[in-house]
C-alpha cells in the first residue's frame, strides 16, 4: 500500500483549517492523530481533494511553501548538511522512498543543467497536488539550506493547471502545464553553491542512517508481495484477478504495482504461476480431490491445460506426482 510521511499529511490538514475549511468536512481526518510516522497515501489524497474542492485553487502551491527540511526526518537533516545545493536533488532521488513509495524520481545532469523528474501515476484527482507541492517544497528547501534566493530555468507539469500564473509568479520562470513530464530544471552552476551548514562527516553519517532506513522499508515491501500472494490464493478458484484489480484493492495503480514488483525482480505472471504451483502441489499431496477438481481450484478451465502446466513446473504429470508420494 502506498504511504507518505505523516508530517506532510498533518501540515496539509492544518493549512486547510487555517484557510477556513470547516473541520467537519475533513471527516475522519480530524481531530488529528499525530502518533504515526507514516500514513496511507490515500489519506493525504483525500485531504488534498477536499481542500482543492472547497478552498481557492492551487492548494499544492501553498502546501509546498509551508514545508521545510524538518518535515522530512533524516532526509531533511541530510539536506541541511549536504555540501552543495545540487546534493539536495540527488538525495531526493536516492532516498525519496523514506518519505513516500508512490512514484519515482530521476535526475538528468549535464554540463549546463540539472533536471529532476517525478513520475507519478494520476489515478485520482489528489495526485496532481502531490506533484505540485514537492516542486515548490524543493525550491523552499534549497533557499533554506543555502540562505539564497534561487530560481529554476523552467518547471513542467503533465496535468492541466487552472491558474498557471500563480506558479509562474512563484517560480519566476516559465511554467508549463500539459507537458510531456513533471520536471524542474536548474542551472547547474547555480546549484554548486555551498550550503550554510555543510558538514561532510555529519552528512556521511546521515547517509549511512538513511541506507539503513531504506533496508528496513525494503523488508516491509516483502509484505506487499505476501499480500498479493494471499489475494491470489484466496481468489484462485473463482478466477484469478488481474494486476489492475489487485492494485485497485490495495489502493495502488496497476502501473505502480508492476514497477514495485519489477524492483524486486518479479512479474505478476511469476506470482500467479508460483501460487498455482504451490496450491496444486498442496492439493495433490494433502487431499483426495480429483485432478479435474484441482485443475479448477488452481484457476484452469481445462484439465489438459493444468496437466501441461504442472509437467512444466515439476517434470511430472499430476497423476505421476501423486503416485510418487
LOBA-63026 format. One record per residue: z negated, x, y of N, C-alpha, C in turn; residue in one letter; residue number from 1. Coordinates in steps of 0.05 Angstrom, whole numbers. Example, Ala and Ser with C-alpha at 12.3 -4.5 7.8 and 13.67 -1.06 7.14 Angstrom:
% residues 2
{{-156,264,-114},{-156,246,-90},{-156,264,-66},"A",1}
{{-142,257,-45},{-143,273,-21},{-157,258,1},"S",2}
This chain:
% residues 325
{{0,17,-24},{0,0,0},{0,18,25},"X",1}
{{17,12,45},{18,28,70},{-9,26,85},"X",2}
{{-18,48,96},{-43,48,110},{-39,62,137},"X",3}
{{-59,59,155},{-58,72,181},{-87,78,190},"X",4}
{{-90,98,206},{-116,105,216},{-129,81,231},"X",5}
{{-154,76,224},{-168,53,236},{-172,55,266},"X",6}
{{-173,80,277},{-177,83,305},{-153,72,321},"X",7}
{{-129,74,310},{-105,63,324},{-107,32,323},"X",8}
{{-115,21,301},{-118,-8,298},{-140,-18,317},"X",9}
{{-162,-4,319},{-184,-13,336},{-176,-12,366},"X",10}
{{-162,9,373},{-153,11,401},{-133,-10,408},"X",11}
{{-117,-18,389},{-97,-40,395},{-112,-66,400},"X",12}
{{-133,-71,384},{-148,-96,388},{-163,-95,415},"X",13}
{{-175,-73,421},{-190,-70,446},{-171,-73,471},"X",14}
{{-147,-62,468},{-128,-64,490},{-119,-93,494},"X",15}
{{-113,-106,472},{-104,-134,473},{-125,-152,486},"X",16}
{{-151,-148,479},{-172,-163,491},{-175,-157,521},"X",17}
{{-172,-131,528},{-174,-123,556},{-152,-135,573},"X",18}
{{-129,-139,560},{-106,-151,575},{-107,-181,576},"X",19}
{{-129,-193,565},{-133,-221,567},{-126,-238,543},"X",20}
{{-121,-226,520},{-116,-241,496},{-142,-255,487},"X",21}
{{-142,-281,483},{-166,-295,473},{-173,-285,445},"X",22}
{{-198,-279,441},{-206,-267,416},{-200,-285,392},"X",23}
{{-200,-311,397},{-195,-330,375},{-167,-326,363},"X",24}
{{-148,-316,379},{-120,-312,369},{-119,-289,350},"X",25}
{{-139,-271,350},{-139,-249,332},{-149,-256,304},"X",26}
{{-160,-280,301},{-168,-289,275},{-187,-269,261},"X",27}
{{-178,-261,237},{-195,-243,220},{-198,-215,232},"X",28}
{{-183,-209,253},{-185,-182,264},{-208,-179,284},"X",29}
{{-221,-201,290},{-243,-199,309},{-266,-217,300},"X",30}
{{-291,-209,300},{-302,-183,311},{-292,-159,295},"X",31}
{{-293,-136,308},{-283,-112,296},{-302,-101,275},"X",32}
{{-289,-89,254},{-304,-74,234},{-296,-44,237},"X",33}
{{-315,-28,247},{-309,0,253},{-318,19,231},"X",34}
{{-322,8,207},{-333,25,186},{-313,40,169},"X",35}
{{-287,33,172},{-267,45,154},{-251,67,167},"X",36}
{{-242,86,151},{-225,108,162},{-197,98,164},"X",37}
{{-188,83,144},{-161,72,144},{-162,41,141},"X",38}
{{-141,29,151},{-137,0,146},{-108,-4,136},"X",39}
{{-103,-26,122},{-76,-31,114},{-57,-33,138},"X",40}
{{-33,-22,135},{-14,-23,157},{-9,-52,165},"X",41}
{{-10,-70,146},{-5,-99,152},{-24,-109,173},"X",42}
{{-49,-99,173},{-69,-108,193},{-60,-100,221},"X",43}
{{-51,-75,224},{-42,-65,250},{-17,-81,259},"X",44}
{{1,-86,240},{25,-101,247},{19,-129,257},"X",45}
{{-1,-142,245},{-9,-168,253},{-19,-168,282},"X",46}
{{-35,-148,288},{-46,-146,315},{-23,-141,335},"X",47}
{{-5,-123,329},{18,-118,346},{35,-143,351},"X",48}
{{39,-158,330},{56,-182,332},{42,-203,349},"X",49}
{{16,-206,346},{1,-225,363},{3,-217,392},"X",50}
{{-1,-190,397},{-1,-180,424},{27,-184,437},"X",51}
{{48,-177,422},{75,-180,433},{82,-209,439},"X",52}
{{71,-227,423},{77,-256,427},{62,-267,451},"X",53}
{{38,-258,456},{21,-272,476},{17,-255,502},"X",54}
{{24,-230,501},{20,-213,525},{47,-205,537},"X",55}
{{46,-190,558},{71,-182,571},{86,-162,553},"X",56}
{{113,-160,556},{129,-143,538},{120,-114,538},"X",57}
{{128,-100,517},{124,-71,514},{95,-64,510},"X",58}
{{81,-79,493},{53,-72,486},{52,-44,474},"X",59}
{{73,-36,459},{74,-9,447},{72,13,467},"X",60}
{{85,9,490},{83,29,511},{55,32,521},"X",61}
{{42,10,526},{14,11,536},{-5,21,515},"X",62}
{{0,14,489},{-17,25,468},{-14,55,466},"X",63}
{{10,65,467},{15,94,465},{2,109,487},"X",64}
{{1,98,511},{-10,111,535},{-41,115,532},"X",65}
{{-54,97,517},{-83,100,515},{-92,117,491},"X",66}
{{-73,124,473},{-80,140,450},{-82,170,458},"X",67}
{{-100,184,446},{-103,213,451},{-111,228,426},"X",68}
{{-114,254,429},{-119,270,405},{-144,262,390},"X",69}
{{-164,251,403},{-189,243,390},{-185,220,370},"X",70}
{{-162,206,372},{-157,183,354},{-144,192,328},"X",71}
{{-140,218,325},{-124,228,302},{-139,248,285},"X",72}
{{-166,247,286},{-182,264,268},{-175,293,269},"X",73}
{{-173,305,245},{-168,333,242},{-141,340,254},"X",74}
{{-122,323,251},{-95,327,263},{-97,330,293},"X",75}
{{-113,313,305},{-117,314,334},{-130,340,343},"X",76}
{{-149,350,327},{-162,376,333},{-142,398,331},"X",77}
{{-124,396,312},{-103,417,309},{-85,418,333},"X",78}
{{-79,395,345},{-62,394,368},{-75,409,391},"X",79}
{{-101,406,394},{-116,419,416},{-116,449,414},"X",80}
{{-116,459,389},{-119,488,385},{-93,502,377},"X",81}
{{-70,487,376},{-45,500,368},{-37,519,390},"X",82}
{{-20,538,383},{-13,559,402},{6,550,424},"X",83}
{{26,534,416},{46,524,435},{49,494,432},"X",84}
{{60,482,453},{65,453,453},{83,444,430},"X",85}
{{102,462,423},{121,455,401},{106,451,375},"X",86}
{{83,464,372},{68,462,347},{56,434,344},"X",87}
{{53,419,366},{44,391,364},{64,375,347},"X",88}
{{90,379,353},{111,365,339},{112,374,310},"X",89}
{{109,400,305},{111,410,278},{88,399,261},"X",90}
{{64,398,273},{41,388,258},{43,358,252},"X",91}
{{56,343,271},{61,315,266},{79,312,241},"X",92}
{{100,327,239},{117,326,216},{102,333,190},"X",93}
{{87,354,191},{74,364,167},{50,347,158},"X",94}
{{37,334,177},{12,321,170},{11,291,179},"X",95}
{{33,279,184},{33,251,192},{20,234,171},"X",96}
{{22,242,146},{10,226,124},{-20,222,127},"X",97}
{{-33,240,142},{-61,237,147},{-67,213,166},"X",98}
{{-47,204,180},{-50,181,199},{-39,156,186},"X",99}
{{-15,158,174},{-3,135,161},{17,145,140},"X",100}
{{21,130,119},{40,137,99},{65,120,101},"X",101}
{{68,106,123},{91,88,127},{112,102,144},"X",102}
{{135,110,132},{156,124,147},{156,154,143},"X",103}
{{176,167,153},{178,196,151},{186,208,178},"X",104}
{{177,233,182},{183,248,206},{200,272,199},"X",105}
{{220,277,216},{236,302,213},{237,315,241},"X",106}
{{241,341,240},{245,357,265},{271,373,262},"X",107}
{{287,372,283},{312,387,284},{309,406,308},"X",108}
{{310,432,302},{307,452,323},{332,470,325},"X",109}
{{339,476,349},{360,496,354},{351,513,378},"X",110}
{{369,530,388},{361,548,410},{354,533,436},"X",111}
{{365,509,439},{361,496,465},{343,471,464},"X",112}
{{342,457,440},{327,432,439},{310,430,414},"X",113}
{{290,413,415},{274,405,392},{274,374,392},"X",114}
{{282,363,370},{284,333,367},{266,324,344},"X",115}
{{248,306,349},{232,293,328},{244,266,323},"X",116}
{{249,260,297},{259,233,290},{239,219,272},"X",117}
{{237,193,276},{219,176,260},{236,156,245},"X",118}
{{235,157,218},{249,138,202},{229,118,190},"X",119}
{{230,94,199},{211,73,190},{226,47,188},"X",120}
{{226,35,164},{240,10,159},{228,-13,176},"X",121}
{{245,-27,190},{236,-50,205},{237,-75,187},"X",122}
{{216,-79,171},{215,-101,153},{199,-125,164},"X",123}
{{189,-122,189},{176,-144,203},{174,-136,232},"X",124}
{{169,-155,250},{170,-150,279},{152,-128,288},"X",125}
{{128,-127,278},{108,-108,288},{116,-79,284},"X",126}
{{135,-74,266},{144,-46,261},{155,-34,287},"X",127}
{{169,-50,303},{181,-39,327},{159,-27,345},"X",128}
{{136,-40,347},{115,-29,363},{104,-3,351},"X",129}
{{104,-1,324},{94,24,312},{113,47,315},"X",130}
{{137,41,325},{156,62,331},{154,71,360},"X",131}
{{150,51,377},{148,57,406},{123,72,413},"X",132}
{{100,63,403},{74,74,410},{72,104,404},"X",133}
{{81,114,380},{78,142,374},{93,160,393},"X",134}
{{117,152,402},{132,169,420},{118,172,447},"X",135}
{{106,150,456},{90,151,481},{66,168,476},"X",136}
{{52,164,454},{29,180,447},{35,210,447},"X",137}
{{57,217,435},{65,246,434},{66,259,461},"X",138}
{{78,244,480},{80,255,507},{53,257,520},"X",139}
{{36,237,515},{8,238,526},{-7,261,514},"X",140}
{{-4,266,489},{-19,288,476},{-9,315,486},"X",141}
{{17,318,489},{28,344,500},{17,349,528},"X",142}
{{15,328,544},{4,331,571},{-26,338,569},"X",143}
{{-40,326,550},{-68,330,546},{-74,359,538},"X",144}
{{-59,370,519},{-66,397,508},{-54,419,525},"X",145}
{{-35,414,543},{-24,435,560},{-33,433,589},"X",146}
{{-42,409,596},{-51,405,624},{-27,403,643},"X",147}
{{-3,399,632},{21,398,649},{38,373,643},"X",148}
{{51,364,664},{69,342,661},{95,351,647},"X",149}
{{102,338,625},{126,345,610},{143,320,607},"X",150}
{{169,323,610},{186,300,605},{207,308,585},"X",151}
{{215,289,567},{235,295,547},{263,296,560},"X",152}
{{283,303,544},{311,302,553},{322,274,549},"X",153}
{{315,262,526},{323,235,521},{305,223,499},"X",154}
{{304,196,498},{289,181,478},{307,159,467},"X",155}
{{308,156,440},{325,136,428},{309,118,410},"X",156}
{{315,92,411},{303,72,392},{326,57,378},"X",157}
{{323,54,352},{343,39,337},{343,9,343},"X",158}
{{320,-1,351},{318,-30,356},{323,-37,385},"X",159}
{{326,-62,391},{331,-71,418},{304,-73,433},"X",160}
{{304,-66,458},{281,-67,475},{288,-85,499},"X",161}
{{272,-106,503},{278,-126,524},{276,-115,552},"X",162}
{{255,-99,558},{251,-88,585},{252,-58,582},"X",163}
{{276,-47,580},{280,-19,576},{271,-2,600},"X",164}
{{272,-14,624},{265,0,648},{236,11,647},"X",165}
{{218,-4,634},{190,5,631},{189,33,618},"X",166}
{{205,36,597},{205,61,582},{219,83,598},"X",167}
{{240,76,612},{254,96,628},{236,106,651},"X",168}
{{221,88,663},{203,96,684},{181,114,673},"X",169}
{{172,108,649},{150,125,637},{160,152,629},"X",170}
{{182,153,613},{191,179,603},{206,196,624},"X",171}
{{216,183,645},{230,197,666},{255,212,655},"X",172}
{{268,198,637},{292,210,625},{309,186,614},"X",173}
{{334,191,606},{349,169,593},{335,159,568},"X",174}
{{333,132,566},{322,119,542},{343,99,532},"X",175}
{{348,101,506},{369,84,494},{357,66,473},"X",176}
{{365,41,473},{358,23,451},{384,17,435},"X",177}
{{380,5,411},{403,1,393},{417,27,387},"X",178}
{{402,49,385},{414,75,379},{416,79,349},"X",179}
{{427,102,341},{431,108,313},{405,117,300},"X",180}
{{385,126,315},{360,136,304},{337,132,324},"X",181}
{{313,134,314},{289,135,331},{283,165,336},"X",182}
{{286,174,360},{282,202,365},{272,208,393},"X",183}
{{259,231,396},{252,241,423},{259,270,424},"X",184}
{{274,278,444},{285,305,446},{274,319,470},"X",185}
{{265,344,466},{254,361,487},{270,386,491},"X",186}
{{268,398,514},{279,424,519},{262,444,504},"X",187}
{{274,461,487},{258,479,470},{242,499,487},"X",188}
{{253,508,509},{239,528,526},{215,515,538},"X",189}
{{217,490,546},{194,476,558},{170,475,539},"X",190}
{{175,470,513},{154,467,493},{142,494,483},"X",191}
{{151,516,495},{140,542,488},{114,547,504},"X",192}
{{107,529,522},{83,534,538},{58,534,521},"X",193}
{{39,551,528},{14,554,513},{-4,531,519},"X",194}
{{-20,523,498},{-39,501,502},{-64,512,515},"X",195}
{{-80,494,527},{-104,502,542},{-125,515,524},"X",196}
{{-127,505,499},{-148,515,481},{-137,529,456},"X",197}
{{-114,543,460},{-101,556,438},{-120,575,424},"X",198}
{{-122,572,398},{-141,589,382},{-129,591,354},"X",199}
{{-118,614,347},{-104,617,322},{-124,614,298},"X",200}
{{-148,625,301},{-167,624,279},{-176,595,273},"X",201}
{{-183,581,294},{-191,553,290},{-168,536,280},"X",202}
{{-145,541,291},{-121,525,283},{-115,530,253},"X",203}
{{-117,555,244},{-112,561,216},{-133,548,198},"X",204}
{{-158,547,208},{-179,534,193},{-173,504,190},"X",205}
{{-165,491,212},{-158,463,212},{-134,457,194},"X",206}
{{-115,475,195},{-91,472,178},{-99,471,148},"X",207}
{{-117,490,141},{-127,490,113},{-141,464,106},"X",208}
{{-157,454,125},{-171,429,120},{-151,406,117},"X",209}
{{-130,405,133},{-111,384,131},{-95,386,105},"X",210}
{{-91,410,95},{-78,412,69},{-95,400,47},"X",211}
{{-121,404,50},{-140,392,30},{-140,362,32},"X",212}
{{-139,351,57},{-138,322,60},{-112,311,49},"X",213}
{{-90,325,52},{-65,316,41},{-66,315,11},"X",214}
{{-79,334,-1},{-82,334,-30},{-98,310,-40},"X",215}
{{-120,304,-25},{-136,281,-32},{-120,255,-30},"X",216}
{{-103,253,-9},{-87,229,-6},{-65,228,-27},"X",217}
{{-55,251,-36},{-35,252,-57},{-47,240,-83},"X",218}
{{-72,246,-88},{-85,234,-111},{-86,204,-109},"X",219}
{{-90,194,-85},{-90,165,-81},{-63,153,-86},"X",220}
{{-42,168,-80},{-14,159,-85},{-10,153,-115},"X",221}
{{-25,168,-132},{-23,162,-160},{-32,134,-167},"X",222}
{{-50,124,-150},{-59,96,-154},{-36,76,-149},"X",223}
{{-18,83,-131},{5,66,-127},{22,64,-152},"X",224}
{{27,87,-165},{42,87,-190},{29,70,-211},"X",225}
{{2,72,-212},{-13,57,-232},{-11,27,-226},"X",226}
{{-11,20,-201},{-8,-8,-193},{19,-19,-201},"X",227}
{{40,-3,-197},{67,-12,-206},{68,-15,-236},"X",228}
{{56,4,-250},{55,2,-280},{41,-23,-289},"X",229}
{{20,-30,-275},{5,-54,-282},{22,-79,-278},"X",230}
{{36,-80,-255},{53,-103,-250},{75,-106,-270},"X",231}
{{87,-83,-278},{109,-84,-297},{99,-94,-324},"X",232}
{{76,-84,-333},{66,-92,-359},{59,-122,-359},"X",233}
{{47,-132,-338},{39,-160,-337},{62,-179,-335},"X",234}
{{84,-170,-324},{107,-188,-319},{130,-184,-339},"X",235}
{{127,-165,-357},{149,-157,-374},{161,-181,-390},"X",236}
{{144,-197,-402},{154,-219,-419},{168,-240,-403},"X",237}
{{160,-244,-378},{171,-266,-362},{195,-256,-345},"X",238}
{{201,-230,-347},{224,-219,-332},{215,-197,-313},"X",239}
{{227,-174,-317},{218,-150,-301},{226,-154,-272},"X",240}
{{207,-152,-253},{214,-156,-225},{230,-133,-214},"X",241}
{{244,-138,-193},{260,-116,-180},{241,-99,-163},"X",242}
{{252,-76,-155},{237,-58,-137},{229,-73,-111},"X",243}
{{248,-88,-101},{243,-103,-76},{220,-123,-80},"X",244}
{{221,-137,-103},{200,-157,-108},{172,-144,-110},"X",245}
{{171,-121,-123},{145,-107,-125},{137,-97,-98},"X",246}
{{156,-87,-82},{149,-79,-55},{138,-101,-38},"X",247}
{{150,-125,-41},{140,-148,-26},{111,-155,-34},"X",248}
{{106,-153,-59},{79,-159,-69},{59,-138,-59},"X",249}
{{67,-113,-56},{49,-92,-47},{49,-89,-17},"X",250}
{{67,-104,-3},{68,-101,26},{83,-76,34},"X",251}
{{103,-68,18},{119,-44,24},{148,-52,22},"X",252}
{{165,-41,40},{194,-47,37},{204,-33,12},"X",253}
{{225,-44,0},{237,-31,-24},{245,-3,-19},"X",254}
{{257,2,5},{266,29,11},{242,49,13},"X",255}
{{221,40,26},{197,58,27},{185,63,0},"X",256}
{{184,42,-17},{173,46,-44},{191,65,-60},"X",257}
{{217,62,-57},{235,81,-72},{230,110,-63},"X",258}
{{227,113,-36},{222,140,-26},{196,152,-35},"X",259}
{{175,135,-36},{149,145,-45},{149,152,-74},"X",260}
{{164,138,-90},{167,146,-118},{183,172,-120},"X",261}
{{204,174,-104},{220,198,-104},{204,223,-96},"X",262}
{{185,219,-78},{167,241,-70},{152,252,-94},"X",263}
{{148,235,-114},{134,243,-138},{153,248,-162},"X",264}
{{178,252,-155},{199,258,-175},{201,235,-195},"X",265}
{{199,210,-186},{201,187,-203},{222,168,-192},"X",266}
{{233,152,-209},{250,130,-201},{239,104,-213},"X",267}
{{247,81,-201},{237,56,-211},{247,52,-240},"X",268}
{{271,60,-246},{281,58,-273},{264,74,-293},"X",269}
{{255,98,-284},{237,114,-301},{212,98,-309},"X",270}
{{200,85,-289},{176,70,-294},{180,45,-312},"X",271}
{{203,32,-307},{209,9,-324},{212,18,-353},"X",272}
{{228,39,-358},{232,48,-385},{206,59,-398},"X",273}
{{190,72,-382},{164,83,-392},{147,60,-402},"X",274}
{{145,38,-386},{128,16,-393},{139,0,-416},"X",275}
{{165,-3,-418},{177,-16,-440},{171,-1,-466},"X",276}
{{174,25,-465},{170,42,-488},{141,40,-497},"X",277}
{{122,43,-478},{93,43,-485},{86,15,-497},"X",278}
{{96,-6,-485},{89,-33,-495},{101,-37,-522},"X",279}
{{125,-28,-527},{138,-32,-553},{123,-17,-574},"X",280}
{{116,8,-569},{101,24,-589},{74,12,-595},"X",281}
{{61,2,-574},{35,-10,-578},{37,-35,-596},"X",282}
{{57,-52,-590},{60,-77,-606},{69,-71,-635},"X",283}
{{86,-52,-638},{95,-45,-665},{71,-33,-681},"X",284}
{{54,-19,-668},{32,-6,-681},{8,-24,-686},"X",285}
{{3,-43,-668},{-22,-58,-669},{-19,-88,-672},"X",286}
{{5,-97,-677},{8,-126,-680},{26,-132,-704},"X",287}
{{26,-157,-713},{44,-165,-735},{68,-181,-725},"X",288}
{{73,-180,-699},{95,-195,-688},{122,-184,-698},"X",289}
{{141,-201,-700},{167,-193,-709},{181,-175,-689},"X",290}
{{202,-161,-697},{217,-144,-679},{230,-160,-657},"X",291}
{{240,-184,-664},{251,-202,-644},{231,-210,-623},"X",292}
{{207,-216,-631},{186,-224,-612},{179,-200,-594},"X",293}
{{178,-177,-606},{171,-153,-590},{193,-147,-570},"X",294}
{{218,-151,-579},{241,-147,-560},{238,-165,-536},"X",295}
{{230,-190,-541},{227,-209,-519},{204,-201,-501},"X",296}
{{182,-192,-513},{158,-185,-498},{161,-159,-481},"X",297}
{{182,-144,-488},{187,-119,-473},{211,-123,-454},"X",298}
{{219,-148,-450},{239,-154,-429},{268,-152,-438},"X",299}
{{273,-152,-464},{301,-151,-474},{309,-180,-482},"X",300}
{{333,-187,-474},{344,-213,-481},{355,-214,-509},"X",301}
{{362,-191,-520},{373,-189,-547},{359,-167,-563},"X",302}
{{355,-173,-589},{341,-153,-606},{358,-128,-610},"X",303}
{{385,-132,-610},{402,-109,-614},{400,-89,-591},"X",304}
{{397,-99,-567},{393,-81,-544},{366,-67,-546},"X",305}
{{346,-81,-555},{319,-69,-558},{321,-47,-580},"X",306}
{{335,-52,-602},{338,-32,-623},{351,-7,-613},"X",307}
{{372,-10,-597},{386,14,-587},{368,29,-568},"X",308}
{{354,15,-550},{336,28,-531},{313,43,-545},"X",309}
{{301,30,-565},{279,42,-579},{287,67,-594},"X",310}
{{311,66,-606},{321,90,-620},{326,113,-601},"X",311}
{{335,106,-577},{340,126,-556},{313,139,-548},"X",312}
{{292,122,-547},{266,132,-538},{253,150,-559},"X",313}
{{255,142,-584},{239,155,-606},{255,168,-628},"X",314}
{{281,163,-629},{297,174,-650},{296,157,-675},"X",315}
{{281,135,-675},{279,117,-698},{284,88,-689},"X",316}
{{292,72,-708},{295,43,-703},{266,31,-703},"X",317}
{{262,8,-691},{236,-5,-691},{225,-9,-720},"X",318}
{{243,-17,-738},{234,-21,-766},{225,5,-779},"X",319}
{{241,26,-775},{234,52,-787},{208,62,-775},"X",320}
{{204,58,-749},{180,67,-736},{155,53,-748},"X",321}
{{158,27,-751},{135,11,-762},{129,20,-791},"X",322}
{{150,25,-807},{146,33,-834},{132,61,-836},"X",323}
{{137,77,-816},{126,104,-817},{96,106,-810},"X",324}
{{85,84,-800},{57,84,-791},{38,85,-815},"X",325}
